[in-house]
Each structure stands twice: as structure tokens, then as C-alpha cells.
Amino acid sequence: MEFRDDVDLDASQVEDHGSSSFSGGGLAIGGGAVGVVVLIVALLLGVNPTNLLSGGGSHTTTQQQGEDLKAKCRKGTDANQWEKCRVVGVVSSIQSYWQEALPEQQRQTYTKAKTHLVSGTWSTGCGQGSSAMGPFYCPADHNVYLDLGFFDELEEKFGAKGGPFARAYVIAHEYGHHVQNLLGTMNRVGGDRKGAESASVRLELQADCYAGVWAKNAVTTGFYERPFTDADIQEALEAAAAVGDDRIQERAQGRVDPEGWTHGSSQQRVHWFTTGYSTGSSARCDTFSGAI
């Protein structure tokens, strides 16, 4: 997963609010800031679990001012060297792709969703956020919130292989929710938020599929040197499996209860990312019709 050295990054799409300092090599991140118990409650990688569709106050953060990404993240060479610049590159590629891939009506009115690099607690359009929730997308303010310490937890406590593309998958999943928000898909969830066949599970699996669609087409955005390798995709598959509801429940309570699922099983998450990646078509991501 290598960015083109000369590609221009759009650092305006990412804001840093005093998260962990820059790490070299695009790999080393500050210590994990996400508690396993609360992660299980949040069930990871989804829309803000406290308010899936609710409105709220305007976005403000409580952290100290972060580093100036516009000064440090200018070119693909920066993304290949620094973790936060890698986030900028991934976000830039994802949004570049969806701006062109969405149906014409949504494409013309596409609003870029910012990623906020955060730590501790902060306010969002969906209510109070914290690092303990893991990454999430807030539909009320069209923002993604990410504590980089989450990736340490994903690897150390949930057994994911880790690596740059595992992290790109997480970000692409959250932007899948942005696409769902723009298309009105989130309105289909309503109160159906738990259970193996629930609308919540279908929403999350579709976001996984959308992440795979972007991965298949990412090289066409001009940000990457070459298509992703099999090793890159394996990182994403292991991350998807690590955050399946069944695996989280087994680790937390020693048993699996499909009635409590909100995101889908490990097998389902891997299947739908693979569907998106193998076809490269968002039309193949209809998780709301038929069996999942």
C-alpha cells in the first residue's frame, strides 16, 4: 500500500485535535486508549452507537490543538512516512472515488466528510463522543471520529494482523456510512438495531462492502502507486474478522448470542468486504434484500 510520491494530499479533509504525535514509518502509534469492555458495548467500527440517527449540538472538541497537517502532509511521500499523513491520503482517495462513483444527483451535491483525529472526549452532532467508542461516523454532522490508539487495541487485544491496509479498511468502512447517509440508506434502520437479520447488521455489512468497492478502485483515484496486493487485502480481511460480533461476544462472555448482534459475524464481514472488492461495484452491495 504505497502512495505515489508526487501526488498532492488534501489535508483540509482531516483535522487533528491533539491526538497522538506523528509516528515514523506509518506504523508506530501511541498506546491504546480504548477500553475493551466499552469497545464491546460499542461493537466497533460503526455509526456512533449512542445516537445512530439523532441530531445534536454542533461539533466542538475538548482536546488541545493538534499538529498542523497542512504543513506536514503535502505529498504522497509524506503519507508513506507518517501515520497521520497516511490517514490524509486514505481519506483523500476514498472521497475522490465516491465523488465520482455515486449516482449523478448525489455526485453533484456531494459533501466531503472530515475525519477528526481525537483523544479523550469531545462533542459531536450526535452527542458526546469518547475514545472508548472506537471509530465512528456521525450522520448529523457528516464527520468521522478516530483515535489512532484504536489500532493498537485492534491488534493487541482483538488479534488482528494490523498494518497500513487494515487501518485503511477501518477508515473506508466509516466513509461507507457517509455514502449511506447521502443515499438515505440509514433511514431504513429505524428501531431495528439488534439481531442477526436486523437492519443494523445489514447497514454495517453494506459499509464493509463499500470499503471493498473502494479498495478495488482505489488505484483509479491517482493516489496509489499500484493496485493493492493480496497481502494488503489479507490485512483488511483479518481486521474485518477480528471485529465480528461472534468473535467479540466469545471473547467477552464465552458464548455467542446472535440476538445481540449489531454488526454481523466475522464470516459475514469478511464475505461482504470480499464481495465489494471482487466485483468493484456498489450495486453488488445490497445487503437489505434477501439473506446475508
Buried (B, 14 or more C-beta within 10 A) or exposed (E): BBBBEEBEBBBEBBBBBBBBEBBEEBEEBBEBBBBBEBBBBBBBBBBBBBBBBEEBEEBEBBBEEBBEBEEBBBBBBBBBBBBBBBBBBBBBBBBBBBBEBBEEEBEEEBEBBBBBBBBBBBBBBBBBBBBBBBBBBBBBBBBBBBBBBBBBBBBEBBBBBBBBBBBBBBBBBBBBBBBBBBBEBBEEBEEBBBBBEBBBBBBBBBBBBBBBBBBBBBBBBEBBEEEBEEEBBBBBBBBBBBBBBBBBBBBEEEEBBBEBBBBBBBEBBBBBBBBBBEBBBBEBBEBBEEEB
